[in-house]
Amino acid sequence: MKILKSLRQPINYIFIWFIIWFSITFIAAIFIPEKELTRDTKTILTTVALIITIWIYHLLLKRKSENLASFCKFNKLSFRNVILIIIFSLTFALLKSRLVYIMNTLFYNLNIESHYDQVITRIQNSSNSYLGLFQVIIVFPIFEEILFRGLIFNSIKKHTNLILAIILQALIFSIIHGNITQSIYTFISAIIYVLIYLKTNSIISPILMHIVCNFVGTVGITLLINLPNTVFYFTLYSSIVICIISFIFILKTNKTKFNEM
């Protein structure tokens, strides 16, 4: 019963998001000619839907005498934390891209359809547009971290224990992405994001991590795959060491305990 109660509000948040997105899409289909619904137009419409959704979340919290910024913990990050998080995120994103490659190869050999090729196509399409890149690298990370770590995680944590809240928010985040490859690495990412969120006591931490990871996944990975094999594998193995060290530094330099937030 506690789990069901803890999921009630997160389901409401996701339902609101889908309703707003569907409404904007439906209105656009009625009033905008199909020829004018270009990739950039769709990007703008999606961004507008996300902004409206955040505004509605703000109003819902305001009705409960709560503030979106305070609820999600938009607290300042020290310069040291910013640098550590960027270093960690760059190496983590590189390792994650390698994990994606391994999973896709495995699924292909096992004749399992992962549908990740559709994700790659969307990423490539976004990379051909400045608006698309801005949405993928900036807009989506901000929205997703406010929703999944700021609202959903904190809502679940009110009704259950910390470990279960961490697992449930990661499950929801992975399921929303819709394909097996993304579900696996987004589950891992969601746990890492929320651990650093808890340790730094600021939603800016996972937002920054998410931005860096999406940057590497869209722009950076193109540069990396063109590196000579020896340089690529040196970068990969070095990233493992740097990723672990930077993560330990983040945990040690922030005194907030996981159960204090």
Buried (B, 14 or more C-beta within 10 A) or exposed (E): EEEEEBBEBBEBBBEBBEEBBEEBBEEBEEEBEEEEBEEEEBBBBBBBBBEBBBEBBBEBBEEEEEEBBEBBBBEEBEEEBBEBBBBBBBBBBBBBBBBBEEBBEEBEEEEEEBEBEEBEEEBEEBBEBEBBBBBBBBBBBBBBBBBBBBBBBBBBBEBBEBEBBBBBBBBBBBEBBEBBBBBBBBBBBBBBBBBBBBBBBBBBBBBBBBBBBBBBBBEBBEEBEEEEEEEBEEBBEEBEEBBEBBBEBBBEEBEEEEEEB
